[in-house]
């Protein structure tokens, strides 16, 4: 009986419900006059036994429910971890695709830059050449003017 009382304190929420049911039945039987006063104590002990058995059964049910929840949580966590791994794998694939795309774009830009640089160098050379030609033509024109001027003065 002390064991039952200890269980009552340890598992109050489950046991209170089960405790009322056997005692209610015992009191109802006593009121109906079925058992004698001598047998009432015996019925109360049987009620306490039912109460303890019921409590043990509730504890077992609670353990089973807890175990079932634990299993569901474990499955749920595994599925969540699998989804997380798949999401990370997708992200990595997207990042690698982006790296390849950016490397391709970088290569194209470098080619354009090299082409522009070559064109620039050609234009600079051509400009230098044209400046030299202009200078030579000016010198020739000046020389011709001097020659023409000297011919007129003779």
Secondary structure in CASP SS format (residue, H / E / C, confidence):
PFRMAT SS
TARGET T0000
AUTHOR 0000-0000-0000
METHOD secondary structure of the structure
MODEL  1
X C 1.00
X H 1.00
X H 1.00
X H 1.00
X H 1.00
X H 1.00
X H 1.00
X H 1.00
X H 1.00
X H 1.00
X C 1.00
X H 1.00
X H 1.00
X H 1.00
X H 1.00
X H 1.00
X H 1.00
X H 1.00
X H 1.00
X H 1.00
X H 1.00
X H 1.00
X H 1.00
X H 1.00
X H 1.00
X H 1.00
X H 1.00
X H 1.00
X H 1.00
X H 1.00
X H 1.00
X H 1.00
X C 1.00
X C 1.00
X C 1.00
X C 1.00
X H 1.00
X H 1.00
X H 1.00
X H 1.00
X H 1.00
X H 1.00
X H 1.00
X H 1.00
X H 1.00
X H 1.00
X H 1.00
X H 1.00
X H 1.00
X H 1.00
X H 1.00
X H 1.00
X H 1.00
X H 1.00
X H 1.00
X H 1.00
X H 1.00
X H 1.00
X H 1.00
X H 1.00
X H 1.00
X H 1.00
X H 1.00
X H 1.00
X H 1.00
X H 1.00
X H 1.00
X H 1.00
X H 1.00
X H 1.00
X H 1.00
X H 1.00
X H 1.00
X H 1.00
X H 1.00
X H 1.00
X H 1.00
X H 1.00
X H 1.00
X H 1.00
X H 1.00
X H 1.00
X H 1.00
X H 1.00
X H 1.00
X H 1.00
X H 1.00
X H 1.00
X H 1.00
X H 1.00
X H 1.00
X H 1.00
X H 1.00
X H 1.00
X H 1.00
X H 1.00
X H 1.00
X H 1.00
X H 1.00
X H 1.00
X H 1.00
X H 1.00
X H 1.00
X H 1.00
X H 1.00
X H 1.00
X H 1.00
X H 1.00
X H 1.00
X H 1.00
X H 1.00
X H 1.00
X H 1.00
X H 1.00
X H 1.00
X H 1.00
X H 1.00
X H 1.00
X H 1.00
X H 1.00
X H 1.00
X H 1.00
X H 1.00
X H 1.00
X H 1.00
X H 1.00
X H 1.00
X H 1.00
X H 1.00
X H 1.00
X H 1.00
X H 1.00
X H 1.00
X H 1.00
X H 1.00
X H 1.00
X H 1.00
X H 1.00
X H 1.00
X H 1.00
X H 1.00
X H 1.00
X H 1.00
X H 1.00
X H 1.00
X H 1.00
X H 1.00
X H 1.00
X H 1.00
X H 1.00
X H 1.00
X H 1.00
X H 1.00
X C 1.00
END
